[in-house]
Amino acid sequence: MSDSAAEAPTPDPVEDLLSATAATAYFWGRVAGDGELTRDCVTVRTEDGTSADALAAVAGAGRTENEHRVAARESAHDASIVRFEDEYELQVFGAPAGRAGAALGLPIDGQPGGYRFDTFSDHRAQLVRGLLEACGTVCFRESSASVGVSFVHDDETLLRTVRSLLDAAEPHVPTDDLSETSSGGYWFGLADDADTAAFAEWVYDGSDETGLYSAERRRKLRRSVERATGSEVGELSR
């Protein structure tokens, strides 16, 4: 498997962003994890050109270099740590914003959300993939030679929803309880007994064929799992 952005296929645009497809599940997972809605605009951010192109293609929008910048982000676990990352921003204007708020329970104009993702039950992996890439972190723990996967967000309700999605996943993905971060948000991680190799293969299943992924995030997860297991994971898309 190659993680080169140049080799990623371009997804087809969808006729209706509220339809239940793999592409829309990934799109709304990214919006929920790192985006926001107003009454007439959907905004979604990504740190990777591959996923930026995929999101724009799904929405039937173009991406320009003006939407690319370098952003400073505080660590969710330690506010004294700041990292600088590429950031791409996509905005979709019109009816999808209000409709997504009503159909999916996404928060609009900063109001609380309910997060109703049942419509994507047949595309759970793509939905979780979008959420993982938008508000997830992956690290290799040197002390235990294991992989740490966690989800971090200011919205406790969203993280409880993500835990429910993982609990109902096949294979089942055990998680720890929610905790507060030092910056005032919330987070949870996959449990120590979670099979991170199986999780990686499940969450990126079929990604090579669809182009619905962040090359940087997929590469980091694969390499972390390979270091932890001492063997090559191979194609996460299989």
Secondary structure, 3 states (H helix, E strand, C coil): CCCCHHHCCCCCCCCCCCCCCHHHHHHHHHHHHCEEEECCEEEEEECCHHHHHHHHHHHCCCCCHHHEEEEEEECCCCCCCEEEEEEEEEEEECHHHHHHHHHHCCCECCCCCCCCCHHHHHHHHHHHHHHHHHHEEEEEECCCCEEEEEEEECCHHHHHHHHHHHHCCCCCCCECCCEECCCCCEEEEECCCCCHHHHHHHHCCCHHHHCCCCHHHHHHHHHHHHHHHCCCCCCCCC
